[in-house]
Amino acid sequence: MERREEQPGATGAGAAPALDFTVENVEKALHQLYYDPNIENKNLAQKWLMQAQVSPQAWHFSWQLLQPDKVPEIQYFGASALHIKISRYWSDIPTDQYESLKAQLFTQITHFASGSKIVLTRLCVALASLALSMMPDAWPCAVADMVRLFQAEDSPVDGQGRCLALLELLTVLPEEFQTSRLPQYRKGLVRASLAVECGAVFPLLEQLLQQPSSPSCVRQKVLKCFSSWVQLEVPLQDCEALIQAAFAALQDSELFDSSVEAIVNAISQPDAQRYVNTLLKLIPLVLGLQDQLRQAVQNGDMETSHGICRIAVALGENHSRALLDQVEHWQSFLALVNMIMFCTGIPGHYPVNETTSSLTLTFWYTLQDDILSFEAEKQAVYQQVYRPVYFQLVDVLLHKAQFPSDEEYGFWSSDEKEQFRIYRVDISDTLMYVYEMLGAELLSNLYDKLGRLLTSSEEPYSWQHTEALLYGFQSIAETIDVNYSDVVPGLIGLIPRISISNVQLADTVMFTIGNPELSVSSVSTLKKICRECKYDLPPYAANIVAVSQDVLMKQIHKTSQCMWLMQALGFLLSALQVEEILKNLHSLISPYIQQLEKLAEEIPNPSNKLAIVHILGLLSNLFTTLDVSHHEDDHEGPELRKLPVPQGPNPVVVVLQQVFQLIQKVLSKWLNDAQVVEAVCAIFEKSVKTLLDDFAPMVPQLCEMLGRMYSTIPQASALDLTRQLVHIFAHEPAHFPPIEALFLLVTSVTLTLFQQGPRDHPDIVDSFMQLLAQALKRKPDLFLCERLDVKAVFQCAVLALKFPEAPTVKASCGFFTELLPRCGEVEPVGKVVQEDGRMLLIAVLEAIGGQASRSLMDCFADILFALNKHCFSLLSMWIKEALQPPGFPSARLSPEQKDTFSQQILRERVNKRRVKEMVKEFTLLCRGLHGTDYTADY
């Protein structure tokens, strides 16, 4: 590749023919992507366009695609290609081209200020990426320059257009920083530079927000821009004026949503708890919204009440400890708590009449935890204040848990009923938690209420009220030993007084006293009987299967109960002879197989998708429990084995082999649908877990099918199933070739996904990291294969450490803790650690320095411990170099503190717990929280 081809200004024709990435061909491919009805053609076009975007010719065609005579879709692709070239291939751009590239981008943004907004945004992202790569040395006052250039009066664009373009640019700049691929050593420098540049942004935002002449569209963009900048952990006190302006803007219906988002983001940033005085100033502003909240509730304005509730909860939930610490201000905080109580008890039934109350439930957990974490004397004072509040909360929650009238409930959709069920489970969990604070007095309180309700002769009681009180009892009884409660005998005595006139009430009564007679109760009890008494049931098996089949075909139960019923039948059939099992299986699943064959012929649509997922779910749940052999012991682990089946082939394998072609046919039409793919994978994953070695005959064809599936549309469920196959079969010489081929294929496809940008697929990255860890644990030889790009795998895992999703980060840490101990035994692993281990260490230090959630520190400590234990000489060199730059990994650290940390880590190669404690101490120093009350329980 010639350097000239990589230059941003290159326009020679010589580059284009090489891979035919010409303007004309790009436009044809885009037309195919957008308008060709054939999905295969669309996929081919998309792959070709991805190659085009990263080609040297992209510098040439991008600018031409931005010409005014092109349609917005084409212009958008040109702008996107520029962003990709700048963000991913910055090192290929000669330094003498920086200024001309910057000037070209400014020109294009000025042009599109009055054009297509989506193209404008993409160009702004490209310029933001360029600014981040040049800051602070090559472009020291980037933000101030942007403000100055867009305020120039000699621009052909009108003032409002320039203003909106500038605000768009300033909005995307922090967002681009959060997702940028900047080298680790530079990220801290750029963050510090941006923090200084706030001084050029916030005064402008304040002026635009407060001046009466600013049109609504400008003020809305200001709020979004502010919302973007506060996520850079700007000190809360520097945001005061803008937060107050945002509160004032809440009165404007057009600005309401943007104001809420800005206020919540500002209040919720982790660093905000350090600015207690500012937090105290915010309480009156939040309390000042109560009239607007009540008016919204009265008018049925769910959006407004929801937004105000979000603000109150953000302040209370994120900063309850800091505000409780200000004892002299206890009354104002109590007023905020009462405002949140109003939001919890907001009138109407969730989720039909209101969607606000569910937002508040976590706050009550947080407040209780903070109160109970104080020393005894302070806790006693707050218990006195807040016990009455929590008793009131119980009343409110039980009221919210009540069913609507039978007539109203009859009009609810199935989705609304399911949301209400989940909401009641959340209320149940909250009541369980509250019991820790209120103790036995809570049970007595509920018993007294129920007694008064059932014995009162003054007015008839509603079944909803009775059911809710029983539901409260049931919630608390799940966590305590009711044998020691003196109210239980009284409760049992009250049960006969209940007039059961409704199925929901009956179900709750049955659950409360443990007598299974309805729906969930009956199915769950049958499942328990079939599991624990299966060897006593063969004489009744035919009847049970027949009745269950009848119930399933009539669709009497909800989906979840149908799945439980299939699990019950799996337990039941496990005790029969193989011939009997196959006969029963044939009668049980034949109707579903016929239905699935019919569905496989139909054109995909939402209704037949539900039917397919339901049938696949039934089969999965049946195979989860249908196990004709016995484990040698009850301990799960890598050496888990089962006694062979003496009677012949495993019935599950027989059935799977019979339906395998049908499942492939279903997949061929539904490969784009994650739910269907997940349901297919679940059948095999649950079968593998149950059958273990008995599944062996299916391994080659399943590996082949998984490879095809994942190559076409990568999905996490396919990786999870691959992980199960690696876990159980990779160590078997007979099965290693298909397992190895599948492992290499999914790895190659996933690495390609990383090149295209993995941020939209955290679930795939999570599952991929778990697969890699499992491979290292069960069969490290998989990493010896020459076709495995171990270096690329390592670099992708480092990238995954920076994802915002905690499960993905944990999975990536798990991969490294499996990889590092194999430096000595697996040569490619040792080589990549030697070459790129420093990059891993920097990512870990950056996470500890504040980039990652504090809850993940133990995971990063595990990596440090593994580096120290298995790569000591390298770590001792890397850690000193890495901590050398000022401001890394945090500007709050002194050189002495960094030196102490590195020495402590290097000394501790035996005690992992000590390393975790060191990391926790160090991350608190990095975040400016060391020695504060907020870390008492950390």
BAGU-930117 format. One record per residue (C-alpha): y negated, x, z negated. Coordinates in steps of 0.25 Angstrom, whole numbers, padded with zeros to 4 digits, always signed. Layout:
! BAGU-930117
YXZ;...
//
This chain:
! BAGU-930117
+0000+0000+0000;-0013+0006+0004;-0025+0006-0006;-0034+0000+0004;-0025-0013+0004;-0027-0015-0010;-0042-0014-0010;-0049-0027-0013;-0058-0026+0000;-0047-0022+0009;-0048-0031+0022;-0040-0023+0032;-0030-0030+0041;-0019-0019+0039;-0015-0025+0025;-0012-0039+0030;+0000-0038+0039;+0009-0029+0030;+0014-0042+0022;+0006-0052+0031;-0003-0055+0019;-0014-0060+0028;-0025-0070+0026;-0018-0080+0036;-0004-0078+0030;-0010-0080+0016;-0017-0093+0020;-0004-0098+0027;+0004-0095+0014;-0006-0103+0006;-0005-0115+0015;+0010-0114+0014;+0010-0113-0001;+0000-0125-0003;+0005-0134+0008;+0019-0131+0013;+0028-0142+0007;+0040-0133+0007;+0042-0127-0007;+0049-0114-0001;+0038-0111+0008;+0028-0113-0003;+0036-0103-0012;+0037-0093+0000;+0022-0094+0002;+0019-0092-0013;+0027-0080-0014;+0021-0074-0001;+0007-0077-0007;+0010-0070-0020;+0014-0058-0012;+0001-0059-0004;-0008-0060-0017;-0003-0046-0022;-0003-0039-0008;-0013-0029-0004;-0018-0039+0007;-0023-0048-0004;-0036-0041-0005;-0038-0044+0009;-0034-0059+0010;-0039-0063-0003;-0054-0062+0001;-0052-0069+0014;-0045-0080+0007;-0057-0083-0001;-0066-0085+0012;-0074-0098+0011;-0066-0105+0023;-0053-0104+0015;-0047-0116+0007;-0047-0114-0008;-0032-0112-0009;-0033-0100+0000;-0046-0095-0007;-0038-0097-0021;-0027-0088-0016;-0037-0077-0012;-0043-0077-0025;-0030-0077-0032;-0025-0065-0024;-0038-0057-0028;-0035-0060-0042;-0021-0055-0041;-0025-0043-0034;-0036-0040-0045;-0028-0043-0057;-0014-0037-0053;-0018-0025-0044;-0031-0020-0050;-0026-0006-0050;-0025-0007-0035;-0040-0009-0033;-0049+0003-0031;-0060+0004-0041;-0070+0006-0030;-0067-0009-0026;-0069-0015-0039;-0084-0019-0037;-0082-0024-0023;-0070-0033-0028;-0079-0038-0039;-0090-0041-0030;-0081-0048-0020;-0075-0057-0031;-0089-0060-0036;-0093-0064-0022;-0081-0073-0021;-0083-0080-0034;-0098-0083-0031;-0093-0089-0018;-0083-0098-0024;-0092-0102-0036;-0095-0114-0027;-0081-0115-0020;-0067-0117-0025;-0066-0116-0040;-0051-0112-0040;-0055-0100-0031;-0067-0097-0039;-0058-0096-0052;-0048-0087-0045;-0059-0078-0040;-0065-0077-0054;-0051-0074-0060;-0050-0062-0050;-0064-0057-0054;-0060-0059-0068;-0048-0050-0066;-0056-0040-0059;-0066-0040-0071;-0055-0038-0081;-0049-0026-0073;-0063-0019-0072;-0068-0022-0086;-0073-0015-0094;-0075-0002-0087;-0077-0005-0072;-0084-0018-0075;-0090-0017-0089;-0098-0030-0090;-0090-0039-0081;-0093-0052-0087;-0108-0049-0089;-0108-0045-0074;-0101-0058-0070;-0111-0067-0078;-0123-0059-0071;-0117-0060-0057;-0115-0075-0058;-0129-0077-0064;-0136-0070-0052;-0145-0080-0045;-0143-0074-0031;-0130-0080-0030;-0128-0091-0019;-0120-0100-0028;-0127-0110-0037;-0129-0107-0052;-0119-0117-0057;-0108-0111-0047;-0111-0097-0051;-0110-0101-0066;-0097-0108-0064;-0091-0096-0057;-0096-0087-0068;-0090-0096-0078;-0077-0097-0071;-0076-0081-0070;-0079-0080-0085;-0069-0090-0088;-0057-0083-0080;-0061-0069-0085;-0055-0071-0099;-0043-0079-0094;-0040-0068-0084;-0041-0058-0095;-0030-0065-0103;-0020-0065-0091;-0025-0051-0085;-0015-0040-0082;-0025-0029-0087;-0018-0017-0092;-0016-0018-0107;-0025-0006-0111;-0037-0013-0104;-0035-0027-0109;-0041-0024-0123;-0053-0017-0116;-0056-0029-0107;-0054-0039-0118;-0065-0031-0126;-0074-0031-0114;-0073-0046-0112;-0076-0048-0127;-0089-0041-0125;-0092-0048-0112;-0091-0061-0120;-0106-0058-0122;-0109-0061-0108;-0101-0074-0107;-0103-0082-0120;-0119-0082-0119;-0118-0087-0105;-0107-0098-0109;-0116-0103-0121;-0128-0104-0112;-0121-0112-0101;-0114-0121-0111;-0127-0124-0119;-0137-0126-0108;-0139-0140-0105;-0140-0138-0090;-0126-0132-0088;-0118-0142-0080;-0105-0147-0086;-0096-0139-0077;-0103-0126-0081;-0101-0129-0096;-0087-0133-0094;-0084-0119-0088;-0092-0112-0099;-0083-0119-0109;-0070-0114-0101;-0076-0100-0100;-0079-0100-0115;-0064-0105-0117;-0059-0093-0109;-0067-0082-0116;-0064-0086-0130;-0049-0083-0127;-0053-0068-0127;-0054-0069-0142;-0070-0069-0142;-0075-0069-0157;-0076-0084-0161;-0090-0081-0166;-0095-0077-0152;-0090-0091-0147;-0098-0099-0157;-0109-0103-0148;-0100-0107-0137;-0090-0114-0146;-0102-0123-0152;-0106-0126-0137;-0092-0130-0134;-0092-0139-0146;-0105-0146-0141;-0098-0147-0127;-0087-0155-0133;-0097-0167-0132;-0097-0166-0117;-0084-0173-0111;-0084-0164-0099;-0084-0151-0107;-0075-0156-0118;-0062-0150-0114;-0068-0137-0110;-0075-0137-0124;-0062-0140-0132;-0055-0129-0124;-0066-0119-0127;-0067-0122-0142;-0052-0122-0144;-0050-0109-0137;-0062-0102-0145;-0057-0108-0158;-0042-0104-0155;-0044-0089-0152;-0036-0081-0162;-0048-0073-0166;-0056-0085-0170;-0051-0085-0184;-0059-0073-0188;-0072-0080-0186;-0071-0090-0198;-0086-0092-0198;-0086-0097-0184;-0074-0106-0187;-0081-0112-0198;-0092-0116-0189;-0083-0122-0179;-0077-0132-0190;-0090-0141-0190;-0090-0141-0175;-0076-0146-0174;-0078-0156-0185;-0091-0161-0177;-0081-0166-0166;-0075-0177-0175;-0084-0188-0170;-0081-0184-0156;-0066-0184-0160;-0066-0198-0166;-0074-0204-0155;-0064-0198-0145;-0052-0204-0153;-0059-0217-0154;-0061-0217-0139;-0047-0212-0135;-0053-0200-0129;-0040-0191-0131;-0046-0179-0124;-0058-0177-0133;-0050-0180-0146;-0039-0170-0141;-0050-0159-0138;-0057-0160-0152;-0044-0160-0159;-0040-0147-0152;-0053-0141-0157;-0051-0145-0171;-0036-0140-0171;-0040-0127-0164;-0050-0124-0176;-0040-0129-0187;-0027-0123-0182;-0032-0109-0178;-0041-0107-0190;-0036-0115-0201;-0033-0103-0210;-0047-0097-0207;-0054-0110-0210;-0045-0113-0223;-0049-0099-0228;-0064-0103-0228;-0062-0111-0241;-0076-0115-0242;-0076-0122-0229;-0063-0130-0233;-0070-0144-0231;-0074-0141-0216;-0060-0136-0213;-0054-0148-0220;-0063-0157-0211;-0057-0150-0199;-0043-0152-0204;-0047-0167-0206;-0052-0167-0191;-0038-0162-0186;-0031-0172-0195;-0039-0183-0187;-0034-0177-0174;-0020-0177-0180;-0021-0192-0183;-0029-0195-0171;-0026-0210-0168;-0016-0214-0157;-0002-0211-0154;+0002-0197-0148;+0003-0194-0136;-0002-0208-0130;-0015-0210-0138;-0018-0196-0142;-0014-0182-0140;-0022-0175-0151;-0014-0176-0164;-0003-0166-0159;-0013-0155-0158;-0016-0155-0173;-0002-0153-0178;-0001-0138-0178;-0015-0137-0186;-0008-0144-0198;+0003-0133-0198;-0007-0122-0197;-0016-0128-0208;-0004-0130-0217;+0001-0116-0215;-0013-0110-0218;-0015-0118-0231;-0001-0114-0236;-0003-0099-0232;-0015-0098-0242;-0013-0091-0256;-0009-0101-0267;-0023-0105-0272;-0029-0107-0259;-0017-0115-0254;-0018-0124-0266;-0032-0127-0263;-0030-0130-0248;-0017-0138-0252;-0026-0147-0260;-0035-0149-0249;-0025-0151-0238;-0013-0158-0244;-0020-0171-0242;-0023-0168-0228;-0009-0165-0225;-0004-0178-0231;-0014-0185-0222;-0008-0177-0211;+0006-0182-0214;+0000-0197-0213;-0007-0194-0200;+0005-0187-0194;+0014-0199-0198;+0004-0209-0192;+0004-0200-0179;+0019-0200-0179;+0020-0215-0178;+0026-0222-0166;+0016-0232-0159;+0020-0246-0158;+0033-0250-0150;+0025-0256-0139;+0015-0244-0138;+0027-0234-0138;+0034-0242-0127;+0023-0239-0118;+0024-0224-0121;+0030-0215-0110;+0042-0206-0113;+0033-0194-0112;+0024-0200-0123;+0035-0204-0132;+0041-0189-0131;+0027-0183-0134;+0026-0193-0146;+0040-0188-0151;+0036-0174-0150;+0023-0177-0157;+0031-0183-0168;+0040-0171-0169;+0027-0162-0171;+0022-0172-0182;+0036-0171-0189;+0035-0155-0188;+0021-0156-0194;+0026-0165-0206;+0037-0155-0209;+0027-0144-0210;+0017-0152-0218;+0029-0154-0228;+0027-0140-0232;+0013-0143-0237;+0015-0156-0243;+0029-0155-0248;+0037-0167-0255;+0024-0175-0257;+0024-0177-0242;+0038-0184-0243;+0034-0192-0255;+0021-0196-0247;+0029-0201-0235;+0039-0208-0244;+0028-0216-0251;+0022-0220-0238;+0035-0225-0232;+0039-0232-0245;+0025-0239-0245;+0027-0243-0230;+0041-0249-0232;+0039-0256-0245;+0025-0262-0242;+0025-0277-0241;+0010-0278-0237;+0011-0275-0222;+0023-0272-0212;+0024-0257-0209;+0026-0252-0195;+0039-0245-0191;+0030-0233-0185;+0024-0230-0199;+0038-0230-0205;+0044-0222-0194;+0033-0211-0195;+0035-0210-0211;+0050-0208-0209;+0047-0198-0198;+0039-0190-0208;+0050-0190-0218;+0060-0186-0207;+0050-0174-0203;+0049-0169-0217;+0064-0171-0220;+0068-0161-0208;+0062-0149-0216;+0065-0152-0231;+0078-0155-0239;+0076-0170-0241;+0087-0170-0252;+0077-0164-0261;+0067-0175-0258;+0065-0186-0268;+0059-0195-0258;+0071-0196-0249;+0079-0206-0257;+0067-0215-0257;+0066-0213-0242;+0080-0217-0240;+0078-0229-0248;+0066-0233-0239;+0074-0232-0226;+0081-0246-0228;+0067-0253-0229;+0063-0248-0215;+0064-0259-0204;+0069-0252-0192;+0063-0260-0180;+0061-0248-0171;+0069-0237-0164;+0059-0226-0168;+0059-0230-0182;+0074-0231-0182;+0076-0217-0176;+0067-0211-0187;+0074-0219-0198;+0088-0214-0193;+0082-0199-0192;+0077-0200-0206;+0090-0205-0213;+0099-0197-0203;+0106-0209-0197;+0108-0207-0182;+0108-0220-0175;+0097-0219-0164;+0093-0210-0152;+0091-0196-0156;+0098-0198-0169;+0111-0203-0163;+0111-0192-0152;+0108-0181-0161;+0119-0186-0171;+0129-0187-0160;+0126-0173-0156;+0128-0168-0170;+0141-0175-0171;+0146-0170-0158;+0142-0156-0162;+0148-0155-0176;+0160-0165-0174;+0164-0162-0159;+0179-0159-0163;+0180-0172-0169;+0175-0180-0157;+0184-0178-0145;+0191-0192-0148;+0177-0199-0146;+0172-0189-0135;+0174-0199-0124;+0167-0210-0131;+0155-0201-0135;+0153-0196-0121;+0154-0210-0115;+0144-0216-0124;+0135-0204-0122;+0136-0204-0107;+0132-0219-0107;+0120-0216-0116;+0116-0204-0107;+0117-0212-0094;+0109-0224-0100;+0098-0214-0105;+0097-0221-0118;+0092-0208-0125;+0080-0198-0122;+0083-0185-0115;+0084-0177-0127;+0094-0186-0134;+0102-0186-0120;+0103-0171-0121;+0107-0171-0136;+0118-0181-0132;+0123-0171-0121;+0124-0160-0132;+0132-0170-0141;+0142-0172-0129;+0143-0157-0127;+0147-0155-0141;+0157-0167-0140;+0163-0162-0127;+0165-0148-0132;+0176-0152-0141;+0185-0158-0130;+0195-0151-0121;+0189-0146-0108;+0196-0157-0099;+0189-0167-0108;+0176-0160-0108;+0176-0160-0093;+0180-0175-0092;+0169-0179-0101;+0159-0170-0094;+0162-0176-0081;+0160-0190-0086;+0147-0186-0094;+0140-0178-0084;+0145-0183-0070;+0134-0194-0070;+0123-0183-0072;+0129-0174-0061;+0129-0185-0051;+0115-0189-0055;+0111-0174-0054;+0117-0173-0040;+0109-0185-0036;+0096-0179-0042;+0099-0166-0035;+0097-0173-0021;+0084-0179-0024;+0070-0174-0021;+0064-0168-0034;+0055-0177-0042;+0051-0179-0057;+0061-0190-0060;+0074-0183-0054;+0069-0171-0061;+0070-0178-0075;+0084-0183-0072;+0089-0169-0067;+0083-0162-0080;+0089-0173-0088;+0103-0171-0082;+0102-0156-0083;+0098-0157-0098;+0110-0166-0101;+0120-0155-0095;+0112-0144-0102;+0114-0151-0116;+0128-0155-0113;+0132-0140-0110;+0124-0135-0122;+0135-0140-0131;+0147-0142-0123;+0155-0129-0128;+0170-0129-0127;+0172-0115-0134;+0168-0110-0147;+0159-0098-0152;+0167-0087-0159;+0155-0088-0169;+0143-0095-0172;+0133-0083-0170;+0125-0083-0157;+0123-0069-0152;+0125-0060-0140;+0140-0059-0142;+0142-0074-0144;+0156-0078-0138;+0164-0090-0136;+0179-0093-0137;+0185-0096-0123;+0188-0110-0118;+0203-0111-0117;+0203-0124-0110;+0197-0120-0096;+0183-0119-0090;+0171-0122-0098;+0167-0137-0095;+0153-0133-0095;+0155-0123-0084;+0164-0132-0076;+0152-0142-0076;+0142-0132-0073;+0150-0127-0061;+0151-0141-0056;+0136-0144-0057;+0131-0130-0053;+0128-0133-0038;+0122-0146-0042;+0112-0139-0052;+0109-0129-0041;+0105-0141-0032;+0096-0147-0042;+0090-0133-0044;+0087-0131-0030;+0078-0144-0030;+0072-0141-0044;+0070-0126-0044;+0055-0128-0046;+0056-0137-0058;+0057-0129-0071;+0063-0141-0079;+0075-0143-0069;+0077-0128-0069;+0076-0127-0084;+0086-0139-0085;+0096-0132-0076;+0095-0119-0083;+0097-0126-0096;+0111-0131-0092;+0116-0117-0089;+0108-0110-0101;+0114-0120-0111;+0128-0119-0104;+0127-0104-0105;+0123-0104-0120;+0135-0114-0123;+0146-0108-0115;+0142-0093-0116;+0154-0085-0109;+0160-0098-0103;+0148-0099-0094;+0152-0087-0087;+0158-0094-0074;+0144-0099-0071;+0136-0086-0073;+0136-0081-0058;+0132-0094-0052;+0121-0097-0063;+0115-0083-0061;+0114-0086-0046;+0107-0099-0048;+0098-0094-0059;+0094-0083-0049;+0090-0092-0038;+0083-0102-0048;+0074-0091-0054;+0071-0084-0040;+0066-0097-0035;+0058-0102-0047;+0058-0093-0059;+0060-0102-0072;+0062-0098-0087;+0074-0107-0088;+0081-0098-0078;+0078-0085-0086;+0083-0092-0099;+0096-0095-0092;+0097-0081-0087;+0095-0076-0101;+0107-0084-0106;+0115-0078-0095;+0111-0064-0098;+0114-0066-0113;+0128-0071-0111;+0133-0065-0098;+0125-0052-0095;+0135-0043-0103;+0147-0048-0095;+0151-0039-0084;+0156-0050-0075;+0142-0058-0076;+0133-0046-0076;+0130-0046-0061;+0125-0060-0060;+0117-0059-0073;+0111-0046-0068;+0107-0052-0055;+0101-0064-0061;+0094-0055-0071;+0088-0046-0060;+0084-0058-0052;+0076-0066-0063;+0070-0053-0067;+0065-0050-0053;+0060-0064-0051;+0053-0064-0065;+0046-0051-0062;+0041-0056-0049;+0035-0068-0057;+0028-0058-0066;+0021-0052-0054;+0016-0065-0049;+0011-0068-0063;+0020-0073-0075;+0009-0080-0083;+0013-0094-0078;+0028-0092-0082;+0028-0088-0097;+0041-0095-0099;+0048-0087-0088;+0042-0074-0094;+0048-0078-0107;+0062-0081-0102;+0061-0068-0094;+0058-0060-0106;+0070-0066-0114;+0079-0064-0102;+0075-0049-0101;+0077-0048-0117;+0091-0054-0116;+0095-0045-0104;+0091-0033-0113;+0099-0038-0125;+0111-0043-0118;+0112-0034-0105;+0102-0022-0105;+0110-0017-0092;+0102-0028-0085;+0090-0018-0086;+0097-0007-0079;+0098-0014-0066;+0089-0006-0055;+0084-0020-0050;+0078-0023-0063;+0063-0019-0063;+0063-0016-0078;+0049-0011-0077;+0044-0024-0071;+0051-0031-0082;+0045-0023-0093;+0031-0025-0087;+0033-0040-0086;+0038-0041-0101;+0025-0033-0105;+0017-0044-0097;+0024-0055-0104;+0020-0049-0118;+0006-0054-0114;+0009-0068-0111;+0002-0079-0120;+0016-0086-0122;+0022-0082-0135;+0037-0084-0131;+0035-0076-0119;+0029-0064-0127;+0040-0065-0137;+0051-0065-0126;+0044-0052-0120;+0044-0045-0133;+0058-0049-0134;+0061-0042-0121;+0054-0029-0125;+0062-0029-0139;+0075-0029-0131;+0070-0020-0120;+0064-0008-0129;+0077-0005-0136;+0084-0003-0123;+0075+0009-0119;+0086+0019-0121;+0098+0012-0115;+0092+0005-0103;+0085+0016-0094;+0076+0007-0086;+0071+0000-0099;+0068+0014-0105;+0061+0018-0093;+0052+0006-0092;+0048+0007-0107;+0044+0021-0105;+0036+0018-0094;+0030+0005-0098;+0032+0004-0113;+0017+0007-0116;+0013-0005-0108;+0022-0013-0117;+0016-0007-0130;+0002-0010-0125;+0006-0025-0122;+0012-0026-0136;+0000-0019-0143;-0009-0028-0135;-0002-0041-0140;-0002-0036-0154;-0017-0033-0152;-0020-0048-0150;-0015-0052-0137;-0003-0059-0142;-0001-0069-0153;+0001-0064-0167;+0014-0072-0168;+0020-0063-0157;+0018-0050-0165;+0032-0048-0170;+0037-0048-0155;+0027-0037-0152;+0031-0030-0164;+0046-0030-0159;+0041-0023-0147;+0034-0012-0154;+0046-0010-0163;+0055-0009-0151;+0046+0001-0145;+0045+0009-0157;+0060+0009-0160;+0065+0012-0145;+0053+0019-0139;+0046+0026-0150;+0041+0039-0143;+0035+0030-0132;+0029+0020-0142;+0023+0031-0151;+0015+0037-0138;+0012+0023-0132;+0007+0016-0145;-0004+0027-0147;-0009+0027-0133;-0009+0012-0132;-0017+0010-0145;-0027+0021-0141;-0037+0012-0133;-0048+0006-0141;-0047-0009-0143;-0032-0009-0140;-0025-0017-0144;-0037-0023-0152;-0051-0020-0153;-0050-0022-0168;-0041-0010-0171;-0045+0003-0175;-0038+0016-0170;-0033+0018-0184;-0026+0004-0185;-0020+0007-0171;-0015+0020-0175;-0009+0015-0188;-0002+0004-0180;+0004+0013-0170;+0009+0023-0182;+0015+0011-0189;+0023+0006-0177;+0028+0019-0174;+0033+0022-0188;+0041+0009-0189;+0054+0009-0180;+0063+0002-0190;+0057-0010-0196;+0053-0020-0186;+0047-0029-0197;+0037-0018-0200;+0033-0017-0186;+0030-0032-0185;+0021-0031-0197;+0014-0019-0191;+0011-0027-0178;+0006-0039-0186;-0003-0031-0194;-0008-0024-0181;-0010-0037-0174;-0019-0042-0185;-0028-0030-0184;-0029-0032-0169;-0033-0046-0171;-0043-0044-0182;-0034-0052-0192;-0029-0041-0201;-0031-0044-0216;-0036-0059-0213;-0030-0071-0220;-0025-0076-0207;-0014-0066-0207;-0008-0069-0220;+0004-0076-0214;+0005-0067-0202;
//
